[in-house]
Amino acid sequence: MREWSRLARYVRPYWKLLAFAISFGGVVALLWGGALLLTYPVIKVFLEGEHLGSYIQNEIETSSRKLDESRNELHQLLIRHGMALEPEVGPAAISLQASHPSTVKTLPLSATREQARLQKEIDTWARRLYLMTWLNQRVVPWLPDDPFRLLLGLMGILVAATFLKGAATVIQDLYVGKVAELTVMDLRKDLYRHLLKSDPLEVAATGTPRYMATFMNDAQQLTQGLMLAGGEVIREPLKAMTCLSAALMINFRLTFVLLLFVPIAGTMFYLLSRRLKRAMHRTLDAMSRIYQQLEETFSLSRIVIAFGTQRDHRARFRRENRAYFRKALQIVRIDALSSPVAENLGMMAVMAVLIPAGYLVLEGQTFIGPIQFTETPMNFTDLSVLYTLMAGTLDPIRKFSRYVTRIRQTGTAAERIFKALDQQPSIIPPANPVPLPRHAEAIRFEGITFTYPQAEGENRRPVLINLDLTIHAGEAVAIVGTNGSGKSTLVNLLPRFADPQKGRILIDGIDLRDVKPRDLRDQIAIMSQETMLFDDSIAGNIRSGASTEQESPSREAIESAAARSSVLEFANKLPNGLETGLGSGGRELSGGQRQRIALARAMLRDPSILILDEPTSAIDAHSEQAIQKALAEFTKGRTTLLITHAMSPSLLSFISRIVVLDQGRLIADGQHHELLATCPIYQRLFHSEPLQAAA
């Protein structure tokens, strides 16, 4: 239930809309009960052949006579025990006398019980007399004398009630749907905001498919569940309660028998819902794996087609699809079971009411054994109306049982969404942040040891081990090493994508943990091997490089960055120039063109620290020359960290120092010619076949 209480906080801003919608659910329930109560006049007029006016007049006479008889019986009872007023006072005063606090004498227990019974009869007949008198004065004058015209009138009322009920249902569902969509929209916004605050490592560990399943599948389940919860789940119980209330007015003792089945039904649905919750979690996890399979297939479609692995991917998808089918079938079984269970319980409850009611009607009795069920004998009309109201109660309960599955699905989806919202990022902004001036002295890595997060039972070795490194402001330092040596991990610690388990990183003597992550990242620009572009224009992608402290960059600033990075060289040939849309990931451009846009984005930011993660490893020779020429100019006066597998002669033109990593340890630090003479690993990297070709 915790997830529902949290959902209520998101619904609360729209409580007026929800209350307005629920009020129409009440209208539907009243019209439902009113339409069923039309059974009474229909039976009286068309089965018993009695005009409503005559029936009401007879009821007035009967109620008045029964009221007088009950009062007289009470009067005689009080006389026998010496507690009555003088006979001439009349029966109207006897009732007052019986309950007057000044009475000194006390009735025996049996007489008190009889007095209470007679007083109830007086109250019952008095209420009935009032109702029939009101109908006789306010309703009967408007009824036609002709039975057929009366039938048409009743059918017209039924049609009007049905139309109004349908209109009220539509209005309720429309406003509930609006509340549901607004609520889920707010949840999506909070989830997206939380995702943007998450650590890159956390996002990578969770995986795109899981986030997509949460944003799409879980959110859709939640929307449908909220619409159901504010619509049918409210409307159907209200309809049942209306029928029960009417049945209680006809005979509360018989109707109370029906209520004895409520705890049994509640226990059955509780047990079913527990099984359903477990099945739902397994099903949603299976759906996440299907998302993962689809994401992998679509993103690697060229590899799949080129290597002819379609059969393997079909087999993997078939396995995941079958796994989802088996888990979804568990939900289907529980859902299929819930409706018959509810229907059978409901039928048993109705039979428990109608069987004694039928006995009372057929035998003309008011007692079954020692238990009194009615004040007066029931007739066929009373039994028919009671049966109709029981059926009117059973139908909403039967429908409601089908909603248990979907409500539990909604709770499970909400639980998964809130679980994603509750994931705390490992990078926590400091409570009292220290200002970080523009970097001007040195970056120090002191005793850095870092291990990636690991699953339970997994034993990962550290990626960086007790690493010390100092980089002075304005230096261009190349970090080289083989795959898995820790190069990318080291530079990812600088913008605080993760924090080391041991050691610390300082910029100009300030620990990064004492600085706002936003202030730190405003001073850093990153160019990676895998260029990330947004589904925007060229100018829009360059503009995204502006720091949070910068005002919206001018057109001149964007064009200047584009010119310095050689973007204009190809952008001017496009139909819309810098305003040309790139599509998702910039797929319409070559790798070299995308990398030039990434460089322009970094230039617009004007960072004090530049991180280059193999920026020219996957581009054509012309783009590589253009980018390296631009970098040689752009890196002047900036602290630059260049990650590469090895050094090429073209990179040496602006690199002032080289650091060599191997298996997470710093093994060499110096100039190019020094490392060639003293470091075997660097020698192998520099003299590798690709670099010889480049040289």
Secondary structure, 3 states (H helix, E strand, C coil): CHHHHHHHHHHHHHHHHHHHHHHHHHHHHHHHHHHHHCHHHHHHHHHCCCCHHHHHHHHHHHHHHHHHHHHHHHHHHHHHCCCCCCHHHCHHHHHHHHHCCCCCCCCCHHHHHHHHHHHHHHHHHHHHHHHHHHHHHHCHHHCCCCHHHHHHHHHHHHHHHHHHHHHHHHHHHHHHHHHHHHHHHHHHHHHHHHHHHCCHHHHHHHCHHHHHHHHHHHHHHHHHHHHHHHCHHHHHHHHHHHHHHHHHHHCHHHHHHHHCCHHHHHHHHHHHHHHHHHHHHHHHHHHHHHHHHHHHHHHCHHHHHHCCCHHHHHHHHHHHHHHHHHHHHHHHHHHHHHHHHHHHHHHHHHHHHHHHHHHHHHHCCCEECCEECCCCCCCHHHHHHHHHHHHHHHHHHHHHHHHHHHHHHHHHHHHHHHHHHHCCCCCCCCCCCCCCCCCCCEEEEEEEEECCCCCCCCCCCCCEEEEEEEEECCCEEEEECCCCCCHHHHHHHCCCCCCCCEEEEEECCEEHHHCCHHHHHCCEEEECCCCCCCCCEHHHHHHCCCCCCCCCCCHHHHHHHHHHCCCHHHHCCCCCHHHCECCHHHCCCCHHHHHHHHHHHHHHHCCCEEEEECCCCCCCHHHHHHHHHHHHHHCCCCEEEEEECCCCCCHHHCCCEEEEEECCEEEEEECHHHHHHHCHHHHHHHCCHHHHHHC
